Each structure stands twice: as C-alpha cells, then as structure tokens.
Amino acid sequence: MTFQKFLDLLPKCPGPDTLPVIGNASGFQYVTSGLPEFVGPDIAPSSVIDQPAYPRIMIVSAAGAVGKSTLANEIAYRTQAPIWNLALASAVGANSATGQLTASFGFSLAGTISAKLVTGELFLIIDALDEARVKANEAGFEAFVQNIAEITNAASKTVIVLLARTQTAETTWLILGSAGVEASLYSIQPFTRDQAEAYIEARIRHLDDSAAKRISYHPQPFVEARDLILDQLELAVGGAVQVKDEASREFLGYAPVLETVAFLLAKESNFQEFTANLKSIAQSSERQAARPLAVLEHVVERLLDREQKQKLQANIKPELEKVAAETGWNDWDKLYLPDEQIWRLIAKILDCKVDACPEMPAAVRARYEERLVAWLPEHPFLREGKQPANKVFESYLFAIAMREYLTPTSNLVEQRIAARQYKPSRLLADFYILLGQQRGEEVIAERQIGLLYDSLLAGENDALKVRLSVESGDPDEEEDQESTSEGEFELVYSTPGEDGDERVETRNFKIVEGAGALCFGRQLKDAAIVTHGKVVLGGAADDFEIGPAVDIRCGLIELTSTGFVVRGVPKPKDSDAVVIEAKRCQSVVSQKPLVRGSLSVSWPHAQSFPWNDYAARSQISEIDTDEVQKVYHRFRRIVLSLRSHSKGSLARFQDKIEHRRVLKNPMGKALLEKLCQDGILKLKDEFYHWVPDRADAILKVSWQGLRNRQVTSAMKDYFCGFIKANPQYF
C-alpha cells in the first residue's frame, strides 16, 4: 500500500494544543513540521504472519538505514500523534510506557489519555525499539512490551505504532502474541524507480540552493544525468538485461545509495559533460559486467577525484606556492589524491594518526599539514567535521581499512563497529567483498567474519534473508585438520506471493588468520558452523540472541553474555531449531535461557543448571564398532549440511554436498551414492534434497532426530549393510 493509505488506517489525534506534552523528557514529543524532501515509501504487510483484521498494535519493520525514524516522524507530524523516541530514553522495563505517558501529559490528564486511547481518539508512535533493546536486558525489554500490551487491552482500534529492524520487530510480535494482543506486522519497502527519482530531486533541492537552481534551469540535462546513473546501477544488479527483481529494487531503493547519487549530482556544475563521461565509462565491458557496488564505488571515486581537483586549485596551490618555490618542489598532482583523502578521512573519523602524506620537503609538508587541519573537516564525506556524512561513505572507508587486516587502523575500525551502540549497515560487507574481488583476495580474517555477518544481517527484511556457513574442520574427526578454512554468505531473495520461490546469491570466502575464534557479538541466525576451534557468542549485549535455524559443532563454545535468548519465529519448522554441540563449554550465562523457539545443547556437564532442560539425550553410545562410527559420522555430516530451502524442503547445492570436506574420502562418496539409490536423498536441479518419508521408512529417523544425535536400530542395520557391501573402505 502507499504511504497515504497506511496513514488512512490510523486514527487522527487531537494534537499538542488539546493534549500538550510537559517538556520533552526522554524523547517524548510532538513533531511540528515535516521534512520538505520526504518521499513516502510503500508499506507492505509481512508475509511471515497472518495479518489480523483489527490490530491494536501496528509494527513497522525495515532493514538498517532505510529511514524508519524519518517515517516515524512524518507519521507523527501528519496525524498529530505524540512520538516516543526510545533512542533518547533511559533503559525500558516494567511500566515504562505507562509511566512515560503519565510523566509526559501530567497526572491530571491520565484519565483523559487512557480514555482517548481506548476510544481510538489518540494513538502513540514508539520509535527505535532496537536501541531500547540494546539498553535493557531481555527480561526488561519483554516487560516493556508486555506493558505496551496492557495499555491496548481495552481498545478496539490501533493504539500504538512500533518501529524496529526486522529481527526485533518479529520478536516483539511474538511477545505481544503471547500476551494475547493482536498485532499487525508491516515492512517498509525499498523505493520504486519513480520514488527514487523523486527522492533524488527532493534531496538535491534541500542540499544546496545553487544546485536547486541548476536543476530548475536545466531540467532536461539533469534528468538525463540522473536517469543514466540509475540505469547503470540497475544494469549492474540485473546483468546484461534490466531485470527488475527484488535484488534490483533492494539496491536501487536504498536511501543511502540514493542520497549519495543526490550528493554527486548536487555538486555537478555541468550535467551534459557529466553525462558524456558516464556514458563513456558505461560502454566499457568491465563496467557493464560490474556488480552494483562497483558502479556505486565509481560514484564515490568521482566525488574524491572532484574534491582533489577543486581543493588543489582553490586551496592547496595558492597556500603552498611560495614555500614550494623556495624549495624547488612542484609535484602538485601527487597531493590530495583519493587514496590520501581516504586514509586522512579514516584517521579523522577514528581520531587516530595515519601517515598519508606524499613525499615532499619538510617545509612544504609542514605548511600542507597545517592547512589540512582546516580543510579536511570541510570534506563532503564528513558531517560536523568528524562524523561520516552517510552510511555509503562510512561503509566505503571502513571496508578499505578492514581489508588491511594486519594494521592497527583495521583494529580500530573493528572496535568501532563491534561497539554496542554501533548500527551496522549491509553496505560495509558489500564494499568489503567487492574490494576483495577487485584485488583477487576473496579472503576474510577470522576475527572479522562476525562483524561482516552483522553488516549483512542489517539488510534483512521480508524479501531478503541472510545465511552463513563456516567449515573449519570437524571436531568429531581428529584427522580433519586441513589448513584451508572456508565459508559462505548466502543472500536469499524471495518474492512474497510466488509460492516461496527463492533466488540465492552466494559469496564464498577463504578464512585467514585462523586458529583464533569465530566471534558473534550480537546475534546468530540461519547459520551452520563446523570447526575444530572456538566459537564465541556474546559480549556486545547483556543477552545474546540466537536462532532460528542454527547448527554449531565446535571444539569450544564460549558464551560471554549473562543472558541467552533463543529466538522464535511466527511459523516454526523443525529446521528452525538451535542445536549446539561442543567438546568443551565456557559460559558466564547465569540464568536459565529464555527459549522462544527450540534449543538442544550437547557438551560435558550440559545436564547441569542452567542448561539441564535443553541437554540432548544422545544415543551415540549405542554405536559399538569403529566401522559403524565412521559411517555414522559421514552420514551425519552429509545430512546436516542440508539447509532449509524454498517451499519448505531441506536441500543444498550439489557441489556443497560433494565437497571434499563433507564426503572426505571414497567411502563418503560411496555412501552418498547409496543414500541416493535408496531415495533417502534425491538429486534434482543441482540440489540434493532430504526425503523425509524414505528416511523414516528405512532409517526410522527424522532430520531433527539426527541433529539431536538420535541413533536407531534401523540406522545401525543400514550402516552395517553398507559396510558389508563396501569392505574396501574399512
């Protein structure tokens, strides 16, 4: 639906003249003006739930940096509803919402406020649920959501609109459901092409008065330049043919990308020359085949090139000419090149020292460095002289620093993005991976995997899901000590309403600097990790959130947050369970896990508090020979490599199952062939699929039972038959 149709679903409020707010404590206020450049996005009902006809609460979700707060403020302005920005509030807990309403409107109006909420004459917008969740522990956050539920109990209309990132929005919906509250779940859609064009023009008019005049006086050259950039980005997403699928819209409709395009065009003084140059670049086969990030990278590089030319002529040469002449130096073209700008900007943002100065006489350098103290804060990539101007610029700079993973600057960037208050953006991982591809270095430092995973996860919404796989040696097989560790990120695009059809985009990587730990500070979901080494969960929040669909098998599991939350989903499947197996466990979890989904753990002393209710009852001890043990491990490795696939099946790409790490040896290959012959697995369209009916008939085991180390007599008999038929492998 359009933004206006969404507004039509909401009550109209009396506004600040009738119900004034006392002060502006804790981010509770009215919005008195809208943004001149606001372009309303489409808002769609989520496909993961059955939408109620008369919701008392509306939850609006989106990926990171899409513009939830901008949307929240615009809703507040147009409906005259009060808005509560939780990013400015203290930690939430029981009765926080009730207390804030009383504090904001005054005790004398408490009855009036309550009555108007019940009758639908008033509603409340609550923004930044993610920030609130970071500040509070899970118990406090859940108590807060339950307090919201209590406020809506007697109402017949929408009382509260909540805004959050996708994962927090779904968790909030589950909590409200358990409290008996009917809540709808919507998602902000990426801009359409028409909306993107309108946003760029509106943003330019807001950015710069002279730019606004240029696009008014020269509308046709401006439109041609704007459309050419968007066309090139669209081609880069869709390939040689402009395929307007979910991936294309996700990228072209992403506000930070459009803001960067707007910034570039706002600074352009000659649209016709710009268009000619861009057409020349677009004609090269390399650019046509490039991914969208490569085109966006070109936009960023053009800004850096233009900044160098303008700064060199207007500022640098006039200031340095005298001292340069005295020393006989004249290498002007080496000054303030893009690479130098990049490292100076990184140092400015991180407040650290980086030597990015080109070689020059000491006297020239002294003057140059002195003047840069004043010039650099004016750089277009900066806001207020020291903060990144938007997520595109920040992600580009941070990705470059992280690629130099052996340097102190990389460590500083990693500390910045691992901090609790940092908001990840998908663009960081996208730029990081692009830079690796350009350099022929498709590797990731082990300590950076979790940070890049957080970045990609920030892009999740109703149409895009992220999956992670890491293979770094099977802890059940001591001989599996291969030096090369590897993994993959999968971006799974689905179109609601098309029977769950999926398009998977895979980004494979090798792991360098291993033998440390795989660290996930905030959350982990849709992941399969097999490693001899250590997996660390937690540290960036009081409660680590895990699930759905997580399999971990490792040598050591280290849990560094005091709380452990297993995430549920609106429509759970067996494959959504969380299963953790480890040879050892080090944990500071001090309370029983909060399990909204399904959890199974297996490590020494897992039968003790707080894990005792979730400790797997393994039957592996029933396997009494080494030969059967070997077949069991290989069978389990093959089957547990499967992932949840479209239309509800469990499947995996053929080459992933046939990989040396999974099959290991000729025995593994023979076992795979046997499983296919007997119909337990089926190879179709380059995917191996699990066939649950055949597995139950032949092995008397389900996939979930196998995850929990279940061993049946039928399985043992099947393995013995395989061993007897293939004595050469034993």
C-alpha positions in Angstrom: 0.0 0.0 0.0 1.1 3.6 -0.4 2.2 5.7 2.5 -1.1 7.7 2.3 -3.2 4.5 2.5 -1.2 3.4 5.6 -1.9 6.8 7.2 -5.6 6.3 6.4 -5.6 3.2 8.7 -4.6 5.3 11.7 -6.7 7.4 14.0 -6.3 11.2 13.9 -5.1 12.7 17.2 -6.2 16.0 19.0 -2.6 17.3 18.8 -0.5 19.4 21.1 -3.0 22.2 21.5 -5.5 19.9 23.1 -3.1 17.4 24.8 0.1 19.3 25.4 3.3 17.5 26.4 5.0 18.7 29.6 8.6 19.4 28.4 10.5 17.0 26.1 11.8 14.5 28.6 13.1 11.1 27.4 12.4 11.8 23.7 8.6 12.1 24.1 7.2 14.9 21.9 5.1 16.1 19.1 6.5 16.8 15.6 5.6 20.2 14.5 7.0 20.2 10.9 7.6 17.6 8.2 10.7 17.2 6.0 10.4 19.1 2.8 12.3 16.4 1.0 10.2 13.5 2.4 9.1 10.9 -0.2 6.7 8.4 1.3 7.7 4.7 0.7 5.2 1.9 0.1 4.4 -0.2 3.2 3.5 -3.9 2.7 2.0 -6.4 5.1 4.6 -9.0 6.1 4.3 -12.5 4.6 5.6 -14.3 7.7 2.3 -13.8 9.7 -1.4 -13.9 9.2 -2.5 -10.3 9.5 -5.3 -9.5 11.9 -8.3 -7.6 10.6 -8.4 -5.2 13.5 -4.9 -4.8 15.1 -4.5 -2.9 18.3 -0.8 -2.5 17.6 1.0 -2.0 14.3 4.6 -3.0 14.0 6.6 -1.5 11.1 9.9 -3.1 10.3 12.7 -2.4 7.9 16.4 -3.1 7.3 19.0 -0.8 8.8 19.4 2.8 7.5 16.2 2.6 5.4 14.6 5.6 7.2 12.4 4.2 10.0 12.9 7.3 12.2 12.2 9.6 9.2 9.0 7.7 8.6 8.0 7.7 12.2 8.4 11.5 12.5 6.4 12.0 9.3 3.6 9.8 10.6 3.6 11.8 13.8 3.5 15.1 12.0 0.7 14.2 9.7 -1.5 12.6 12.3 -0.6 14.9 15.2 0.2 11.8 17.3 2.8 12.0 20.0 6.0 10.1 19.3 8.4 8.5 21.8 12.0 8.1 20.5 13.5 5.3 22.6 17.0 6.2 21.4 16.7 9.2 23.7 15.1 7.4 26.6 16.6 5.5 29.5 16.5 1.7 29.7 13.0 0.4 29.5 11.3 -2.1 31.7 8.0 -2.9 33.5 5.5 0.0 33.4 7.9 2.2 31.4 5.2 3.1 28.8 2.6 3.8 31.5 5.0 5.9 33.5 6.1 7.9 30.4 2.5 8.7 29.4 1.8 10.0 32.9 5.1 12.0 33.1 4.6 13.5 29.6 1.0 14.5 29.9 0.7 15.0 33.7 -1.1 13.1 36.3 -4.3 15.3 36.0 -4.7 14.1 32.4 -4.0 10.4 33.0 -7.7 9.5 32.8 -8.3 11.6 29.7 -5.3 10.0 27.9 -6.5 6.5 28.9 -10.0 7.1 27.7 -8.9 8.6 24.3 -6.5 5.6 23.7 -9.4 3.2 24.4 -11.9 5.0 22.1 -9.4 5.5 19.2 -9.1 9.2 19.5 -5.4 9.0 20.3 -2.6 6.7 19.4 1.1 6.7 20.2 4.2 6.2 17.9 7.1 4.4 19.5 10.4 4.5 17.5 13.8 2.9 18.0 12.9 -0.4 19.6 16.3 -1.7 18.6 18.1 1.0 20.7 15.8 0.2 23.6 16.6 -3.5 23.4 20.3 -2.8 23.4 20.0 -0.7 26.6 17.9 -3.2 28.5 18.3 -6.9 29.1 15.8 -9.3 27.5 13.7 -9.5 30.6 13.4 -5.7 30.8 12.6 -5.4 27.2 9.9 -8.2 27.4 8.4 -6.5 30.4 8.2 -3.2 28.5 6.5 -4.9 25.5 4.0 -6.5 27.9 3.3 -3.1 29.4 2.5 -1.9 25.9 0.2 -4.8 25.6 -1.6 -3.9 28.8 -2.2 -0.4 27.6 -4.0 -1.7 24.5 -6.2 -4.3 26.3 -9.5 -2.4 26.3 -9.0 -0.7 22.9 -10.9 -1.5 19.7 -8.6 0.4 17.3 -4.9 0.8 16.7 -3.4 2.3 19.9 0.3 2.1 19.2 2.6 2.0 16.2 6.0 0.5 16.8 9.1 0.8 14.5 12.1 -1.6 14.6 14.5 -3.5 12.5 13.3 -6.8 11.1 14.5 -9.2 13.8 13.4 -7.0 16.7 10.0 -6.4 15.0 9.3 -10.2 14.7 10.4 -10.8 18.3 8.1 -8.0 19.5 5.2 -9.6 17.5 5.8 -12.9 19.3 5.8 -11.3 22.7 2.6 -9.4 22.0 1.0 -12.6 20.7 1.9 -14.5 23.9 0.2 -11.6 25.8 -3.0 -12.1 23.7 -2.7 -8.9 21.7 -3.5 -8.9 18.0 -0.7 -7.0 16.2 -0.1 -6.5 12.5 3.4 -6.6 11.0 4.3 -4.4 8.1 7.6 -3.7 6.3 8.9 -0.6 4.7 9.5 -1.3 1.0 12.5 0.0 -0.9 11.7 2.9 -3.2 10.3 2.2 -6.6 12.1 3.8 -9.6 9.6 6.7 -9.6 10.1 7.2 -5.8 13.8 7.0 -6.2 13.8 9.7 -8.9 11.6 11.9 -6.7 13.8 11.4 -3.7 17.0 12.4 -5.5 15.4 15.6 -6.8 13.9 16.5 -3.5 17.2 15.8 -1.7 19.2 17.9 -4.1 16.8 20.8 -3.6 17.3 20.5 0.1 21.1 20.1 0.0 22.1 23.2 -1.9 20.3 26.3 -3.1 22.6 26.7 -6.1 22.1 23.1 -7.1 18.3 23.6 -6.8 18.5 26.4 -9.2 20.6 24.4 -11.7 18.1 21.5 -11.8 15.3 24.1 -12.2 17.1 26.0 -15.0 18.4 22.9 -16.8 15.8 20.2 -16.1 16.4 18.0 -19.2 20.2 17.6 -18.7 19.7 16.9 -15.0 17.0 14.2 -15.7 19.3 12.6 -18.3 22.2 12.5 -15.8 20.1 11.2 -13.0 18.4 8.5 -15.2 21.8 7.4 -16.6 23.2 6.7 -13.1 20.1 4.8 -12.1 20.1 2.9 -15.3 23.7 1.8 -14.8 23.0 0.8 -11.2 20.0 -1.2 -12.4 22.1 -2.9 -15.1 24.7 -3.8 -12.6 22.1 -5.5 -10.5 20.3 -7.3 -13.3 23.2 -8.1 -15.6 23.1 -7.6 -19.3 19.3 -7.3 -19.2 17.5 -5.0 -16.9 15.8 -7.5 -14.5 13.6 -5.6 -12.1 13.6 -8.3 -9.4 13.8 -8.0 -5.6 17.6 -7.6 -5.6 17.4 -4.7 -8.0 14.7 -2.9 -6.0 16.6 -3.6 -2.7 19.7 -1.8 -4.0 18.1 1.0 -6.1 15.6 1.8 -3.5 18.1 2.0 -0.6 18.1 5.5 0.8 21.8 5.9 1.5 22.6 4.9 -2.1 20.1 7.4 -3.5 21.5 10.1 -1.1 25.0 9.5 -2.5 23.7 9.9 -6.0 21.9 13.1 -5.0 25.1 14.4 -3.4 27.1 13.7 -6.5 24.6 15.5 -8.8 24.1 18.4 -6.4 27.9 19.2 -6.8 27.8 18.8 -10.6 28.1 22.1 -12.4 27.9 20.7 -16.0 25.3 17.9 -16.4 26.0 17.4 -20.1 29.7 16.9 -19.6 29.0 14.5 -16.6 26.6 12.5 -18.8 29.1 12.2 -21.6 31.8 11.0 -19.2 29.4 8.4 -17.6 28.3 7.1 -21.0 31.9 6.6 -21.9 32.5 4.6 -18.8 29.3 2.6 -19.2 30.4 1.5 -22.7 33.3 -0.5 -21.3 32.6 -4.2 -20.9 34.2 -4.2 -17.5 31.7 -1.7 -16.1 28.7 -3.4 -17.8 29.6 -6.6 -16.1 30.3 -5.0 -12.7 28.2 -5.5 -9.7 26.1 -2.6 -8.4 28.6 -1.8 -5.7 31.2 -1.3 -8.4 29.0 1.3 -10.0 28.4 2.9 -6.6 32.1 2.8 -6.0 32.6 4.8 -9.2 30.2 7.4 -7.8 32.3 7.6 -4.6 35.6 7.7 -6.6 34.2 10.6 -8.8 33.5 12.6 -5.6 37.0 12.0 -4.4 38.5 13.0 -7.8 36.5 16.1 -7.9 37.4 17.0 -4.4 41.1 16.7 -5.2 40.8 18.9 -8.3 38.8 21.6 -6.6 40.8 21.6 -3.4 44.1 21.6 -5.3 43.3 24.7 -7.5 41.2 26.7 -4.9 43.1 26.0 -1.7 46.3 23.9 -1.8 48.3 25.6 -4.6 47.6 29.2 -3.5 48.7 28.4 0.1 51.8 26.3 -0.8 53.2 28.1 -3.9 55.6 30.4 -2.0 57.2 27.7 0.2 57.2 25.3 -2.8 59.1 27.8 -4.9 61.6 28.3 -2.2 62.4 24.6 -2.0 62.2 23.9 -5.8 59.3 21.4 -5.3 56.4 21.2 -7.9 54.8 17.7 -7.7 51.3 19.2 -7.3 49.5 16.3 -9.0 50.6 14.0 -6.2 48.8 16.0 -3.5 45.4 15.1 -2.0 44.8 12.1 -4.3 41.8 9.9 -3.5 44.0 7.3 -1.6 45.4 10.1 0.6 41.9 11.5 1.2 40.6 8.1 2.2 43.2 7.5 4.9 43.1 11.0 6.2 39.3 10.7 6.5 39.6 7.3 8.3 42.0 8.9 10.8 39.7 11.9 11.3 36.7 9.7 12.0 38.6 7.3 14.3 40.6 10.2 15.9 43.9 8.4 15.3 47.1 9.1 13.4 47.7 7.8 9.9 50.7 8.9 7.8 49.1 9.5 4.4 51.3 12.4 3.3 53.2 12.0 0.0 56.9 12.7 -0.1 57.8 16.4 -0.1 60.3 18.8 1.5 59.9 19.2 5.2 58.9 22.9 4.9 56.2 22.2 2.3 54.9 19.3 4.3 54.7 21.4 7.5 52.6 24.0 5.7 50.5 21.4 4.0 49.7 19.6 7.2 48.9 22.8 9.0 46.4 23.9 6.3 44.8 20.5 6.1 43.7 20.9 9.8 41.2 23.5 8.5 40.4 21.9 5.1 39.8 18.3 5.9 36.7 18.9 8.2 35.0 20.5 5.2 35.3 17.3 3.2 31.9 16.2 1.6 32.3 12.7 3.2 32.1 14.3 6.7 29.3 15.8 8.8 30.2 18.2 11.6 33.8 17.8 10.6 34.4 14.4 12.1 31.4 12.0 11.5 30.7 10.2 8.3 28.1 12.1 6.2 26.1 8.9 5.4 26.4 5.1 5.5 27.7 4.8 2.0 30.8 7.0 2.8 31.3 5.3 6.2 31.0 1.8 4.8 33.4 2.5 1.9 36.0 4.0 4.2 35.7 1.3 6.9 35.8 -1.5 4.4 39.1 -0.2 3.0 40.6 -0.1 6.5 39.3 -3.6 7.4 40.8 -5.1 4.2 44.2 -4.1 5.6 43.5 -6.5 8.4 47.1 -6.6 9.8 47.2 -2.9 10.7 46.3 -1.0 13.9 43.8 1.1 11.9 41.8 -2.1 11.0 41.6 -3.0 14.6 40.3 0.5 15.5 37.6 0.1 12.8 36.7 -3.3 14.1 36.4 -2.0 17.7 34.1 0.8 16.4 31.7 -1.4 14.6 31.7 -4.1 17.3 30.6 -1.5 19.9 27.2 -2.0 21.5 25.8 1.4 20.2 27.0 1.0 16.6 24.3 0.4 14.0 25.6 -1.9 11.3 24.8 -1.4 7.6 24.8 -4.0 4.8 27.0 -1.7 2.7 30.0 -2.4 4.8 30.1 -6.1 3.9 29.2 -5.4 0.3 32.1 -3.0 -0.1 34.5 -5.3 1.8 33.6 -8.2 -0.5 33.9 -6.0 -3.6 37.3 -4.8 -2.7 38.5 -8.4 -2.2 37.2 -9.4 -5.6 38.9 -6.5 -7.2 42.2 -7.4 -5.6 41.8 -11.1 -6.2 41.8 -11.6 -2.4 38.5 -13.4 -1.7 39.5 -13.9 1.9 38.2 -12.7 5.3 40.2 -12.5 8.5 38.6 -14.9 11.0 38.0 -12.2 13.6 36.1 -10.1 11.0 33.5 -12.8 10.0 31.1 -12.0 12.8 31.3 -8.2 12.0 30.6 -8.7 8.3 27.8 -11.1 9.2 26.2 -8.4 11.4 26.6 -6.0 8.5 24.7 -8.3 6.0 22.1 -9.1 8.7 21.3 -5.4 9.0 20.0 -5.6 5.4 17.4 -8.3 6.2 13.7 -7.7 5.5 10.7 -9.6 4.4 12.2 -10.2 0.9 15.9 -10.8 1.9 17.3 -13.3 4.3 21.0 -14.0 5.1 22.5 -17.4 5.7 26.0 -18.2 6.9 28.1 -21.4 6.6 31.6 -21.9 8.0 33.7 -25.1 7.5 36.9 -25.2 9.6 37.4 -28.9 10.5 35.1 -31.4 12.0 35.5 -31.7 15.8 34.4 -35.3 15.6 37.2 -36.2 13.3 40.7 -35.5 14.7 42.3 -36.1 11.3 40.2 -33.3 9.8 42.9 -30.6 10.3 43.1 -29.1 6.8 44.9 -25.8 6.7 42.3 -24.1 4.5 39.1 -22.9 6.2 36.3 -21.5 4.2 32.7 -20.2 4.4 29.9 -18.5 2.5 27.3 -15.9 2.9 24.1 -16.6 1.1 21.7 -13.7 0.3 18.3 -15.4 -0.2 15.8 -13.2 -2.2 12.2 -14.3 -2.2 9.1 -12.7 -3.7 6.0 -12.8 -1.5 3.0 -14.4 -3.2 5.0 -16.6 -5.5 5.0 -19.8 -3.6 8.1 -19.0 -1.7 10.4 -19.0 -4.8 13.9 -18.1 -3.9 17.0 -16.7 -5.7 20.2 -17.3 -3.9 23.3 -15.1 -4.3 26.4 -16.8 -2.8 29.6 -15.1 -1.6 32.3 -17.6 -0.8 35.4 -16.8 1.1 38.6 -18.3 2.5 39.5 -17.7 6.1 42.9 -16.3 7.0 44.4 -15.7 10.4 42.6 -18.8 11.8 43.0 -20.8 15.0 41.6 -17.9 17.0 37.9 -17.7 17.4 34.7 -17.1 15.4 33.1 -14.3 17.3 29.4 -13.2 17.1 28.7 -10.3 19.5 25.0 -9.5 18.9 23.1 -12.4 17.4 23.3 -15.5 15.2 20.6 -17.0 13.0 20.3 -19.1 9.9 23.9 -20.4 10.3 25.8 -23.6 10.2 29.3 -23.7 11.7 31.6 -26.7 11.9 35.0 -26.0 13.4 37.7 -27.7 15.4 38.3 -24.3 17.1 36.4 -21.9 19.3 33.1 -20.1 18.7 32.4 -17.1 20.9 28.8 -15.9 21.3 28.0 -12.7 23.1 29.9 -9.7 24.5 28.1 -6.9 22.7 24.9 -7.2 24.6 23.7 -8.5 28.0 21.6 -11.1 26.3 22.9 -12.9 23.2 20.1 -13.8 20.7 20.4 -17.0 18.7 18.1 -18.7 16.2 16.2 -19.7 14.3 18.0 -22.4 12.3 21.4 -22.5 13.9 23.8 -25.6 13.9 27.1 -25.3 15.7 29.6 -28.1 16.1 32.9 -26.9 17.6 35.8 -27.7 19.8 35.0 -25.0 22.3 31.8 -22.9 22.8 32.4 -19.7 24.8 29.3 -17.8 26.0 30.2 -14.3 27.1 26.8 -12.7 27.8 25.0 -13.3 31.0 21.7 -14.0 29.2 20.9 -16.4 26.4 17.8 -15.9 24.2 16.6 -18.4 21.6 14.6 -16.6 19.0 11.3 -18.0 17.8 9.5 -17.4 14.5 5.8 -16.9 13.7 5.6 -20.2 11.8 8.2 -22.6 13.1 9.6 -25.7 11.4 11.9 -28.4 12.7 14.8 -26.9 10.8 14.3 -23.6 12.8 15.7 -25.3 16.0 19.0 -24.3 17.6 21.5 -27.1 18.1 24.9 -26.6 19.7 27.5 -29.4 20.1 30.9 -28.8 21.6 33.8 -30.7 23.2 34.0 -28.0 25.9 32.0 -25.1 27.1 33.0 -22.0 28.9 30.0 -19.9 30.0 29.0 -16.9 32.1 25.3 -17.4 31.5 23.9 -17.0 35.0 20.2 -17.6 34.4 18.0 -20.1 32.6 17.9 -19.5 28.8 14.8 -17.7 27.5 13.7 -20.1 24.8 11.0 -18.9 22.4 12.0 -21.5 19.8 13.7 -24.9 20.2 17.1 -25.5 21.8 19.3 -28.5 22.1 22.8 -28.4 23.6 25.5 -31.1 24.0 28.8 -30.7 25.9 30.2 -32.1 29.1 28.1 -31.2 32.1 25.3 -29.8 30.0 22.9 -31.6 32.3 23.6 -29.0 35.0 21.8 -25.7 35.5 21.1 -23.6 33.6 21.2 -25.9 30.6 19.7 -29.1 32.0 16.3 -28.7 30.4 17.9 -28.4 27.0 20.7 -31.0 27.2 20.5 -33.6 24.3 19.9 -37.2 25.3 22.5 -38.6 22.9 22.2 -42.3 21.9 25.6 -42.3 20.1 27.0 -44.7 22.8 24.8 -47.4 21.2 27.2 -47.5 18.3 29.7 -50.2 19.3 32.2 -50.6 16.4 34.7 -48.2 14.8 33.4 -49.0 11.4 29.8 -48.1 12.2 31.1 -45.0 14.0 32.9 -43.8 10.8 29.8 -44.4 8.6 27.6 -42.6 11.2 29.8 -39.5 11.3 30.0 -39.4 7.5 26.2 -39.8 7.2 25.5 -37.2 9.7 28.0 -34.8 8.1 26.3 -35.2 4.7 22.7 -34.8 6.0 23.4 -32.0 8.4 25.0 -30.0 5.6 21.4 -29.5 4.2 19.7 -26.2 4.7 16.2 -25.0 4.7 15.2 -24.5 1.1 12.3 -22.9 -0.7 8.8 -24.5 -0.4 9.8 -26.0 3.0 12.3 -28.7 1.9 15.8 -29.3 3.2 18.4 -29.1 0.4 21.9 -28.0 -0.6 23.7 -27.2 -3.8 25.2 -30.3 -5.3 28.8 -29.0 -5.2 28.4 -28.2 -1.5 27.5 -31.8 -0.6 30.1 -33.3 -2.9 32.8 -31.1 -1.4 35.9 -32.8 0.0 35.1 -31.5 3.5 31.7 -33.2 3.5 32.5 -36.5 1.7 36.1 -36.6 2.9 37.1 -39.8 1.1 35.9 -42.5 -1.3 33.8 -44.1 1.5 31.9 -40.8 1.8 31.3 -40.7 -2.0 30.0 -44.3 -2.0 27.7 -43.5 1.0 26.2 -40.5 -0.8 25.5 -42.7 -3.9 23.9 -45.3 -1.6 21.6 -42.7 0.0 20.5 -41.5 -3.4 19.9 -45.1 -4.7 17.7 -45.7 -1.7 15.8 -42.5 -2.1 16.9 -41.0 1.3 18.4 -38.2 -0.7 17.3 -37.0 -4.1 19.4 -35.1 -6.6 17.2 -32.6 -8.6 18.1 -29.4 -10.4 21.6 -29.4 -8.9 20.3 -29.7 -5.4 20.4 -32.7 -3.0 17.1 -32.9 -1.2 16.3 -34.8 2.0 13.3 -37.2 1.5 11.7 -37.5 5.0 9.3 -40.3 4.1 12.1 -42.5 2.8 14.4 -41.7 5.8 11.6 -42.6 8.2 10.8 -45.8 6.3 14.4 -47.0 6.0 16.2 -45.5 9.0 13.4 -44.7 11.4 14.9 -41.2 12.0 13.9 -37.7 11.2 16.3 -34.9 10.3 15.7 -33.2 13.6 16.3 -36.5 15.4 19.6 -36.9 13.6 20.5 -33.3 14.7 19.9 -34.4 18.2 22.3 -37.4 17.8 19.5 -39.9 17.7 20.6 -43.5 16.8 18.0 -46.1 15.8 18.4 -49.9 15.3 17.3 -49.4 11.6 20.2 -46.9 11.2 22.7 -49.3 12.6 21.5 -52.1 10.4 21.7 -49.8 7.4 25.2 -48.9 8.2 26.2 -52.5 8.8 24.8 -53.4 5.4 26.8 -50.6 3.7 30.0 -51.8 5.4 29.4 -55.4 4.3 28.9 -54.2 0.7 32.0 -52.0 0.7 34.7 -53.8 2.6 37.4 -52.0 0.6 36.8 -48.8 2.6 37.3 -50.3 6.1 
